[in-house]
Structures are given as C-alpha cells and as structure tokens.
Amino acid sequence: LFPLASGLNIDAGVVNIDTRKAVSIDAKENSNFTVTESGKNMTISVAGGGAQSLTLSSAGTGTDAIQLTANSGGIIAKCHDDKSIILSNTTGNTYIRLNANTTASSETILLVNANGTDESSLKLQSTSGGIDIDASAGKNIDISGGQILLSSKTDEANAIALTTNVGTSETIVVTNSKGTNNSAIYINSVLGGVDIDAEKSITLNSKSD
C-alpha cells in the first residue's frame, strides 16, 4: 500500500475486500477497472438472491452514455424463464421485449413503438441484402394497416410473385368485402397486357351489367 501525493497505489498479488456494510468507491477523474492478463475473466455480481438488482447507470447525455463493446467476441444476454429482456426508452413506450416462458407457446418477441406517428415509425431495412420472413406451416403471417403497399425495385420477370406450391387444396383469394365502386378490385397494366392462364375453367360472374 503506497500513499502518493496524487493518490493511492495498491500493488499486491491478491487484494481481498470483505465487509458486512457497504463499499463505496468514488472518483472525480476518468477511471477504469481492467483485467489485463489474457484468458482471465472479471465478474460483477449480486449473489444474495431475493429482490436484488445490479444497476449500471450513466448521467451522460451522448449517444454512447453507456457502451457495451466486445472487440473480438460476442455479447450474450440471458434471463430466467417467465421473465423478460427489455430494451426500452426511459418512459417505456418504445421497446424491444423478449418474453421467455417455461411454456413454449407463451414465448413472444415484441417490437413496439407506442407514440411514433411517422409512416416509418417502425422500420425494417436491409441496405445491401434481403429480408426473409418465415412462419411455421399451419401458422399465419398477419399484415394489416391503413394501406398495404408492395413495390419492386428490380426490372425483371416475376418482380412481384404470389405463389402456393404445397398441395392440391391450395387457393389464392383476393377479396374486397365492402367496396361498392365499379373498380373495387382493380387490375391495371399501364403499358403492357394482362395474361390469365388456367389448366381448368376460368369463371367470371357479375350480379349486374
């Protein structure tokens, strides 16, 4: 233990601090707590159980007020079943929530923006690659909104394709339940034609002229 004019230097093989009361370490300058030897770990834990919390907080106002950085490896976040992992703003109305559960059918992942009103308030973007959405057979992919707009960015055949290819009971249904306009369902080929092919019959029915 070496008291210095500028501070305190502790140089020892092992330093063990045990107390039945609180431990407080405060500094007024940039500080660090670092393990420098290769292959060695650092653990910060609360191990008593019950209603304990481990809190990392920052009063910084920058976009990097708290940084978690793994320069060469990954980052793992785990929680107990029936608990959640939540990334949220301070008011809790915009969040990503991973809900673990001992019952598999009750596990969910939620991405919520409660107050955003912009058309892109929740945006999924792949700048250089694609986006693949898969659901289990027998389950639905449900998309609803004020308008559903699909557009292609490529000049190629089958730029937009809607396909079924599993079994003989499949159908594709386009339904307008309440529209009363003559163009309630509208197919428009601005510069080209419309080609309808069928292996069996084509039926067009109208209840009025």
C-alpha positions as CSV (number, residue, x, y, z in Angstrom):
1,L,0.0,0.0,0.0
2,F,1.8,3.2,-1.2
3,P,0.2,6.5,-0.4
4,L,1.2,9.0,-3.1
5,A,0.8,12.8,-3.3
6,S,-1.5,12.3,-6.3
7,G,-3.5,9.4,-4.9
8,L,-3.2,5.8,-3.6
9,N,-1.3,2.9,-5.3
10,I,-2.1,-0.7,-4.2
11,D,0.4,-3.2,-5.5
12,A,-0.3,-6.8,-4.3
13,G,-0.6,-10.4,-5.6
14,V,-4.2,-10.6,-4.3
15,V,-6.5,-7.9,-2.9
16,N,-9.5,-9.1,-0.9
17,I,-12.0,-6.6,0.5
18,D,-14.7,-8.1,2.8
19,T,-17.2,-6.1,4.8
20,R,-20.6,-6.6,6.4
21,K,-21.5,-3.0,5.4
22,A,-21.5,-1.0,2.2
23,V,-18.4,-0.4,0.0
24,S,-18.3,2.9,-1.9
25,I,-15.5,3.9,-4.5
26,D,-15.8,7.4,-5.9
27,A,-13.5,9.3,-8.3
28,K,-13.6,12.8,-9.9
29,E,-11.5,11.9,-12.9
30,N,-11.6,9.3,-15.7
31,S,-11.3,5.8,-14.2
32,N,-11.1,2.2,-15.2
33,F,-11.3,-1.3,-13.7
34,T,-9.4,-3.6,-16.0
35,V,-8.2,-7.2,-16.1
36,T,-5.1,-7.2,-18.3
37,E,-3.9,-10.8,-18.4
38,S,-5.0,-12.9,-21.4
39,G,-7.6,-15.5,-20.7
40,K,-8.7,-14.1,-17.4
41,N,-12.2,-13.1,-16.5
42,M,-13.9,-10.3,-14.5
43,T,-17.2,-10.9,-12.7
44,I,-19.5,-8.3,-11.2
45,S,-22.4,-9.9,-9.4
46,V,-25.1,-9.7,-6.7
47,A,-25.3,-13.2,-5.3
48,G,-27.6,-12.9,-2.3
49,G,-30.9,-13.6,-4.1
50,G,-34.3,-12.2,-3.5
51,A,-35.2,-8.7,-4.7
52,Q,-31.6,-7.7,-5.7
53,S,-30.7,-5.6,-8.6
54,L,-27.4,-4.9,-10.5
55,T,-27.5,-1.3,-11.8
56,L,-25.3,0.3,-14.4
57,S,-26.2,3.9,-14.8
58,S,-24.8,7.0,-16.5
59,A,-25.8,10.7,-16.4
60,G,-24.1,11.2,-19.7
61,T,-26.1,12.8,-22.5
62,G,-24.3,11.4,-25.5
63,T,-25.4,8.6,-27.8
64,D,-22.7,6.4,-26.1
65,A,-23.6,7.3,-22.5
66,I,-23.3,3.5,-21.8
67,Q,-21.2,1.3,-24.1
68,L,-21.1,-2.5,-24.3
69,T,-18.3,-3.4,-26.6
70,A,-16.8,-6.9,-27.4
71,N,-13.8,-6.1,-29.7
72,S,-13.2,-9.7,-30.8
73,G,-16.1,-11.8,-29.4
74,G,-19.9,-11.7,-28.8
75,I,-22.3,-10.5,-26.3
76,I,-24.8,-12.8,-24.6
77,A,-27.9,-11.6,-22.6
78,K,-29.9,-14.3,-20.7
79,C,-32.9,-14.2,-18.4
80,H,-34.8,-16.8,-16.4
81,D,-37.8,-18.5,-17.9
82,D,-41.0,-16.5,-17.2
83,K,-39.0,-13.3,-17.2
84,S,-38.2,-10.8,-20.0
85,I,-35.3,-9.0,-21.6
86,I,-36.4,-5.4,-22.4
87,L,-34.6,-2.6,-24.3
88,S,-36.6,0.5,-23.8
89,N,-36.6,4.3,-23.7
90,T,-37.0,5.9,-20.2
91,T,-40.8,6.2,-20.4
92,G,-41.2,2.5,-21.5
93,N,-43.4,3.2,-24.5
94,T,-40.9,2.2,-27.2
95,Y,-39.2,-1.1,-26.7
96,I,-37.9,-4.5,-27.8
97,R,-39.1,-7.1,-25.4
98,L,-38.1,-10.8,-25.4
99,N,-40.5,-12.8,-23.3
100,A,-39.1,-16.1,-22.1
101,N,-41.5,-18.7,-20.7
102,T,-41.5,-22.3,-19.5
103,T,-44.5,-22.8,-21.8
104,A,-43.2,-22.7,-25.4
105,S,-46.4,-21.4,-26.9
106,S,-46.3,-18.4,-24.5
107,E,-42.9,-17.2,-25.6
108,T,-43.0,-13.9,-27.6
109,I,-40.8,-11.2,-29.1
110,L,-42.4,-7.7,-29.2
111,L,-41.1,-4.6,-31.1
112,V,-43.3,-1.7,-30.1
113,N,-43.4,2.0,-30.9
114,A,-46.4,3.3,-29.0
115,N,-46.2,7.0,-29.8
116,G,-44.5,7.3,-33.2
117,T,-46.8,8.7,-35.9
118,D,-44.4,8.8,-38.9
119,E,-45.0,6.3,-41.8
120,S,-41.7,4.7,-40.9
121,S,-42.1,4.8,-37.1
122,L,-41.1,1.1,-37.1
123,K,-38.7,0.4,-40.0
124,L,-37.0,-2.9,-41.0
125,Q,-34.3,-2.2,-43.5
126,S,-31.6,-4.3,-45.2
127,T,-29.4,-1.9,-47.1
128,S,-27.4,-4.4,-49.1
129,G,-29.1,-7.8,-48.6
130,G,-32.6,-9.3,-48.4
131,I,-35.3,-9.8,-45.8
132,D,-36.6,-13.3,-45.2
133,I,-39.8,-13.8,-43.1
134,D,-40.7,-17.4,-42.3
135,A,-43.5,-18.9,-40.2
136,S,-44.3,-22.5,-39.3
137,A,-46.7,-24.4,-41.5
138,G,-50.2,-24.0,-40.2
139,K,-49.4,-20.6,-38.7
140,N,-50.2,-17.2,-40.2
141,I,-48.2,-14.1,-41.2
142,D,-50.7,-11.3,-40.5
143,I,-50.0,-7.9,-42.0
144,S,-52.6,-5.1,-41.5
145,G,-52.6,-1.3,-41.8
146,G,-54.3,1.7,-43.3
147,Q,-52.8,0.8,-46.7
148,I,-50.6,-2.1,-47.7
149,L,-48.2,-1.0,-50.4
150,L,-45.9,-3.5,-52.2
151,S,-43.4,-2.3,-54.8
152,S,-40.4,-3.9,-56.6
153,K,-37.0,-2.3,-57.1
154,T,-35.8,-4.6,-59.9
155,D,-36.5,-4.7,-63.7
156,E,-37.1,-8.4,-64.1
157,A,-39.7,-11.1,-64.7
158,N,-41.7,-12.1,-61.6
159,A,-40.8,-8.8,-59.9
160,I,-43.7,-9.4,-57.6
161,A,-44.8,-13.1,-57.2
162,L,-47.5,-14.6,-55.1
163,T,-47.2,-18.4,-55.1
164,T,-48.6,-21.5,-53.5
165,N,-46.8,-24.8,-54.0
166,V,-47.6,-27.3,-51.3
167,G,-50.7,-29.3,-52.1
168,T,-53.9,-29.7,-54.2
169,S,-56.2,-28.0,-51.7
170,E,-54.4,-24.6,-52.0
171,T,-56.3,-21.5,-53.1
172,I,-55.3,-17.8,-53.6
173,V,-58.2,-15.4,-52.7
174,V,-58.4,-11.7,-53.3
175,T,-61.4,-10.2,-51.5
176,N,-62.9,-6.8,-51.2
177,S,-65.8,-7.2,-48.7
178,K,-67.3,-3.7,-48.6
179,G,-66.2,-1.7,-51.6
180,T,-69.1,-0.7,-53.8
181,N,-67.3,1.1,-56.6
182,N,-67.0,-0.3,-60.1
183,S,-63.3,-0.6,-59.5
184,A,-63.5,-2.2,-56.1
185,I,-60.9,-4.7,-57.3
186,Y,-58.7,-3.0,-60.0
187,I,-56.1,-4.6,-62.2
188,N,-54.2,-2.1,-64.4
189,S,-51.4,-2.8,-66.8
190,V,-50.3,0.7,-67.8
191,L,-48.1,-0.2,-70.8
192,G,-48.5,-4.0,-71.2
193,G,-51.1,-6.7,-71.3
194,V,-52.9,-9.0,-68.8
195,D,-52.3,-12.7,-69.3
196,I,-54.6,-15.2,-67.4
197,D,-53.8,-18.9,-67.8
198,A,-55.6,-21.8,-66.2
199,E,-55.4,-25.6,-66.5
200,K,-59.1,-25.8,-65.9
201,S,-62.0,-23.4,-66.3
202,I,-62.0,-19.6,-65.8
203,T,-65.2,-18.3,-64.3
204,L,-66.3,-14.6,-64.3
205,N,-69.6,-13.8,-62.6
206,S,-71.4,-10.5,-62.2
207,K,-74.7,-9.8,-60.5
208,S,-75.3,-6.7,-62.6
209,D,-74.5,-5.4,-66.1
